Amino acid sequence: RGSSCIRIECIFFSEFHPTLGPKITYQVPEEYISRELFDTVQVYIITKPELQNKLITVTAMGKKLIGCPVCIEHKKYSRNALLFNLGLVCDARTKTCALEPIVKKLSGYLTTLELESGFISNEESKQKLLPIMSTLLEELNATGACTLPIDESNTINLKLIEQRRDPLIVQEYDVPVFTQCKDHFIKSQWDLTTQQILAYIDGFRHIQKISAEADVELNLVRIAVQNLLYYGVVTLVSIFQYSNVYCTTPTVQSLIDDRSIQEECLNYVTKKGQKRACLRDVFQLYCGLTPGTTVRDLCSRYSQQLQRVDERRLIQYGLMKALIRRLQKYPVKVTRDERSRPPRLYTGCHSYDEICCKTGMSYKELDERLENDPNIIVCWK
Amino acid sequence: MYIHSSSFDLQGERKSMYKQSENSFFKRGEKTSPISVILVTSGSRGNKLLFRYPFQRVADCTSSLTTKQRSPYALNTTGDVLEDPDGDSREQTPLTDQQLVAGFSDIILATILATKSDMCGKKFELKIDNVRFVGHPTLLQHPHTIQVSKTDPSPKREMPTMILFSVVFALRANADPSVISCMHNLSRRIAIALQHEERRCQYLTREAKLMLAVQDEVTNMTETDGSPQSPFRQILPKCKLARDLKEAYDSLCTTGVVRLHINNWLEVSFCLPHKIHRVGGNHVPPEALERSLKAIRPYHALLLLDSEKALLAQLPLDCSPALVRLIKTCSAVKNLQQLAQDADLNLLQIFQIAAHLVYWGKAIIVYPLCENNVYMLSPHANISLYSPLAEAFGQQFPGHDLPSMLAKFSLPLSLSEFRNPLDASVQEAQLIQMVVWMLQRRLLIQLHTYVCLLVPPSEEEPGLLRDEELPLVARVGGRSLSTPSALSFGSPTSSDDMTLTSPSMDNSSAELLPGGDSPLNRRMTETLLASLTEHERQVILNIPAAQSPEDLRMFARLLHYFRGHHHLEEIMYNENMRRSQLKTLFDKFRSVLVVTNHEDPVISLFQSPLE
């Protein structure tokens, strides 16, 4: 994948000159940073000691400059210290988070080079910086990655990594389902745990079950799935049972509005080996899901529409695309004796899915237990 | 049905909720709260940090001065970078927000936050590792004018001159861009007020002098006593500006509503929508809020979130009389159009004031309460036994508990069904109050009926989606039935595009035409049905009900609503029809219509967070 829309406008190398003070020694392309701009921001580029080794991003005059000031102290340098900063410049509107690790790495590389062979303090070797910076600019903008040998023992390896949102916490009663066809998955790219559990991800097994059947510790499964979630490889749905209740969301209309969703849906939910189901039947089925109606009820009421439709995949697709949502049951213990302990699970915070998973009870068992308790009411949401 | 808003103290509830979790807020690193507020200036005395809040603890003061030593807050030194070839800089222990900013000494903050004068008048944004600073540096005077006039014989002024100042907020680096933008906005507003007061009576210079004097005093004391103290703690009781900044910070961290009186004279008010509009643990992005507000219809209603009295008490003395009239006249059973008539304002004004109240978290948009409204428990409702809401409900309605009431709405329940409870001991009026209470706290969502035209496919090639089978929505041009798009916050628009009467005059056809099977009516019906495919037309015409010209005409007239985007109540309003008429029509043509119930996406924003 390319470096999703980050364009580096300029790479600059700035240092503290013993007589001239802070200046830009090299920049590619030339003359990009004006005298005016540098004057305004130099305090953030060649900095006081307190700010050294920090990633600093400053926005000024329509540009964003990202750098990491370095200071190497040694008697051999005039003024006993070498101060420099290799930074990047982008347009002020760019989201530059993904560039930060690169700037940090570059500062590390240059520091190493200086400490090992005086790469920067030596006027001759310093000149090699210019072609290095040129190559960096070109390759990072083109492919988002760059590999550059500097000398016999040092190579720069850089890659722009897309920043993604933090994934949700994966619970033991969540069910992972592949967002794309499983066959597109290259097993060997992933870690061992993920490889081990892959076969068990079928869109119906929940985390606890995957852990038990794949014989992998529960937390490892959670973390592996969370990782897959982060990369958008899977999404989470809830456990499927014929006693489940669902209802439509406003998004269900997208099945009517959006041709691509229609195609995808009809292909996904049609029973294998059957002619493709028609839109009307599928839409009627989704609209047949209402509070108080179980999947079992739906099957008996809409048996004609279900001739060519797999109800499990229908529900699965509906959840993945948020056309429908699950109504979960939450028991709440509203009255109790003064002497009895306060409820731990029947507080309205834990769904049947969660309680059954944690206690090992089946839905039916939990139902029977709670139905006979006059102090407990059940909320659906 | 008359609804009396009772005196619920929503603000009080919110404040008490926050007091409990205030400590955890600071530790958890709330992404919508600032970490610190800092006031810096630049002038003839150089760059100075005048005030910062929260204060550094004394221990931090000393450690930040010695930067050569390994400070606990220092991140990677050059040595560490060598060890980790990937360049991943990971802190040893995650720092709390306070530590992140406390690690910056006063001096370094003064250097980096008091910018050069050419950065003034614009947004200032600086990110250092995990902290983001945002402000609006403001010039007090042109740098050239601080020269004493050559003709002025008086001795050089002793008072140092201030060239620029900046009120800076420190945030977590990963704060949402809209939060950063809002903080900048507040910084700018405070700056405008301070600039004004400085020009009028040198307010800022005076406060700055006080602050610096206290700082000098404390430094001297430290040198003689040897016991370090925070000068900022001493500044607070002496400087109103310091107290104002502290209050701004505290408000931003809790309620999100800031009201300051700079120099006891200029009011600066500001709200952080991210704190006010929180549903299900997430904030509602301001852009989404604005989009929703623009889609409000005249048949919606405004539900106040505070009692009338409490709301009126919060308004400034010089507020608009229209606002006061609206608050006094509005009610959950009245739609905006009726409100306009009752409050003697035009509809556009009503929309603008309503949007304003909603933006400030003082009201929400609902469908007006009536018998047939169907409500259900919101998926984001907090139904916990121990929630502050449960407690508040118990206090408001003694003898009843919230979970039991909420359980009743597990299945969709209409207001009329709810009002006939099994135990007649509960007063009818109180039941309505309970529903209003629950709506105000986003515990309930309202379900509406949506209809979609879907004709059974023809026999020849079932299952194939031919181009002709594209659903109606793709073929019928969108007729916009929305409120004026010119609605935006504070900008005046012409009221030409709004009428007080029902829009059915414009959008419904055949209203004024005589009934019966006149050739004109038949032609009209044909035209309306022309957008259908041949197959669809055939199927519809074969329905027994289609034999009645009246029914067919009504069906054809309403055809453009049958794409699942207009609910029953909207059709009723636009077409001036009764619910029973519509329901009967749907029933007659049920073989080609699919009906479903769900919340109205336009106002469901106020009940559910966005993905």
Interface residues (C-beta under 8 A of the other chain):
Chain A: E36 D39 T40 V43 Y44 K48 P49 E50 L51 N53 K54 L55 I56 T57 V58 T59 A60 V70 I72 P101 K104 K105 S107 G108 T111 T112 L115 C247 T248 T249 P250 V252 Q253 I256 D257 R259 Q262 E263 L266 K275 R276 A277 C278 L279 R280 F283 Q284 Y286 C287 T290 P291 G292 R308 A322 R325 Y330 V332 K333 V334 P343 T347 G348 C349 I377 V378 C379 W380 K381
Chain B: S64 T67 K68 A74 L75 N76 T77 T78 V81 L82 D86 G87 D88 S89 F104 S105 I108 T111 I112 T115 K116 D118 M119 K123 F124 E125 L126 K127 I128 D129 M376 L377 S378 P379 A381 N382 I383 S384 L385 Y386 S387 D401 P403 S404 L406 A407 S410 L411 P412 Y450 C452 L454 V455 P456 P457 P462 G463 L464 L465 E469 L470 P471 V473 A474 R563 G564 H565 V594 V595 T596 N597 H598 E599 D600 P601 S604 E611
